[in-house]
Amino acid sequence: MNNGTLNKVMLIGHLGDDVKMHYFDGGNCIGRFPLATNEVYVNKTTNEKITSTEWHNLIIRNKAAEICEKYLTKGDKIYVEGRIKSRQWQAEDGSTKYTTEIQVTEFTFLTTKKETESFRQPDNKTSYDAQSHALPENDLPF
């Protein structure tokens, strides 16, 4: 149940690397990839343009992860929606490590190098709802 709070993230950025897959017993899998968003601002004293890059660690699951791995490569542009998830773990040296990840719930390909006409919609975007795990029939990538 929603208690009046909201955890929702929307990002448009470029992949900093290919999608890395991890498979579990039982057939489930997750894909991980870094996404870069850029902010451009002007330094008031020197008047030069500065680009500041923020890196986001994205996590995507199962069928959606497989689709991303198949069609996305480093440099591709993607729109994602998801939620922020923080986790911690023990490193080998005994210290506690923390990370913040974006769990992707929906995505839309904006530009992909591996574009295939059969998978593309007429408006050149491919949308996928990672929660319903369903693509419209005519958009199935196989």
C-alpha positions as CSV (number, residue, x, y, z in Angstrom):
1,M,0.0,0.0,0.0
2,N,1.2,3.5,-0.8
3,N,1.6,5.6,2.4
4,G,1.6,9.0,0.7
5,T,5.3,8.7,-0.4
6,L,6.8,8.4,-3.8
7,N,10.0,6.8,-5.1
8,K,10.2,7.5,-8.9
9,V,13.1,8.3,-11.1
10,M,13.1,9.4,-14.8
11,L,16.4,9.5,-16.7
12,I,17.5,10.1,-20.3
13,G,21.1,9.3,-20.8
14,H,23.8,7.3,-22.6
15,L,25.1,3.9,-21.7
16,G,28.6,4.0,-20.3
17,D,29.1,0.3,-21.0
18,D,27.3,-2.7,-22.5
19,V,24.7,-4.5,-20.4
20,K,26.3,-7.0,-18.1
21,M,24.1,-10.0,-17.4
22,H,24.0,-12.2,-14.4
23,Y,22.0,-15.5,-14.4
24,F,20.6,-17.2,-11.3
25,D,19.5,-20.8,-10.7
26,G,15.9,-21.1,-11.7
27,G,16.2,-19.0,-14.9
28,N,16.0,-15.5,-13.5
29,C,18.5,-12.9,-14.5
30,I,19.5,-9.3,-14.0
31,G,21.3,-6.9,-16.2
32,R,23.4,-4.0,-15.0
33,F,24.7,-1.0,-16.8
34,P,25.9,2.5,-16.0
35,L,23.9,5.4,-17.4
36,A,25.4,8.9,-17.9
37,T,23.4,12.1,-17.7
38,N,25.1,15.4,-18.5
39,E,24.5,18.9,-17.1
40,V,26.0,21.9,-19.0
41,Y,26.5,25.1,-17.2
42,V,28.6,28.3,-17.8
43,N,31.4,29.3,-15.4
44,K,30.5,32.9,-14.5
45,T,34.1,34.1,-14.2
46,T,35.7,32.4,-17.2
47,N,32.5,32.2,-19.3
48,E,33.4,28.7,-20.4
49,K,30.9,25.9,-20.8
50,I,31.4,23.1,-18.2
51,T,29.8,19.7,-18.6
52,S,29.1,17.8,-15.4
53,T,28.4,14.1,-15.8
54,E,26.4,12.1,-13.2
55,W,26.7,8.3,-13.3
56,H,23.7,6.1,-12.4
57,N,23.9,2.4,-11.7
58,L,20.9,0.7,-13.4
59,I,19.5,-2.7,-12.6
60,I,17.0,-4.4,-14.9
61,R,15.4,-7.9,-14.5
62,N,14.6,-11.0,-16.5
63,K,12.9,-10.6,-19.9
64,A,13.5,-6.8,-19.9
65,A,17.2,-7.3,-19.1
66,E,17.5,-9.8,-22.0
67,I,15.9,-7.3,-24.4
68,C,18.3,-4.5,-23.2
69,E,21.3,-6.8,-23.6
70,K,20.3,-7.8,-27.1
71,Y,19.7,-4.3,-28.4
72,L,21.8,-1.8,-26.4
73,T,25.5,-1.1,-26.6
74,K,27.8,1.4,-25.0
75,G,26.9,5.0,-26.1
76,D,23.2,4.2,-26.9
77,K,20.6,6.7,-25.6
78,I,17.7,5.4,-23.5
79,Y,14.8,6.8,-21.4
80,V,14.2,4.9,-18.2
81,E,11.8,5.0,-15.3
82,G,12.4,3.3,-12.1
83,R,12.9,3.6,-8.4
84,I,16.0,4.3,-6.2
85,K,17.2,1.3,-4.2
86,S,20.1,1.5,-1.7
87,R,22.0,-1.6,-0.5
88,Q,25.1,-2.4,1.6
89,W,27.4,-5.4,1.7
90,Q,30.6,-6.5,3.5
91,A,33.7,-6.1,1.4
92,E,36.5,-8.7,1.7
93,D,38.5,-6.4,4.0
94,G,35.6,-6.3,6.4
95,S,34.4,-2.8,5.6
96,T,30.8,-2.0,4.8
97,K,30.2,-0.8,1.2
98,Y,27.2,1.1,0.1
99,T,25.7,1.6,-3.3
100,T,22.6,3.3,-4.8
101,E,21.0,1.8,-7.8
102,I,18.1,2.6,-10.1
103,Q,15.7,-0.4,-10.4
104,V,14.3,0.0,-13.9
105,T,10.5,-0.5,-14.3
106,E,10.1,0.9,-17.8
107,F,12.3,2.0,-20.7
108,T,12.3,3.4,-24.2
109,F,15.1,3.0,-26.6
110,L,15.9,6.4,-28.2
111,T,18.9,5.6,-30.3
112,T,20.5,2.2,-30.7
113,K,23.3,1.0,-32.9
114,K,21.8,-2.4,-33.3
115,E,18.5,-1.0,-34.7
116,T,16.5,-3.6,-36.6
117,E,13.5,-2.6,-38.6
118,S,11.4,-5.5,-37.5
119,F,11.7,-4.4,-33.8
120,R,11.3,-0.7,-34.4
121,Q,8.0,1.1,-34.2
122,P,7.2,3.7,-36.9
123,D,8.2,6.6,-34.7
124,N,11.6,5.1,-34.1
125,K,11.1,4.4,-30.5
126,T,10.8,1.0,-28.7
127,S,9.0,1.1,-25.4
128,Y,8.8,-1.7,-22.9
129,D,7.0,-1.9,-19.6
130,A,9.4,-4.0,-17.5
131,Q,6.8,-4.7,-14.8
132,S,4.1,-6.2,-17.1
133,H,6.8,-8.2,-19.0
134,A,4.8,-7.9,-22.1
135,L,5.5,-6.3,-25.4
136,P,2.7,-5.7,-27.9
137,E,2.5,-8.7,-30.2
138,N,3.9,-7.0,-33.3
139,D,6.9,-5.7,-31.4
140,L,8.2,-9.1,-30.2
141,P,12.0,-9.2,-31.0
142,F,11.9,-12.7,-32.4
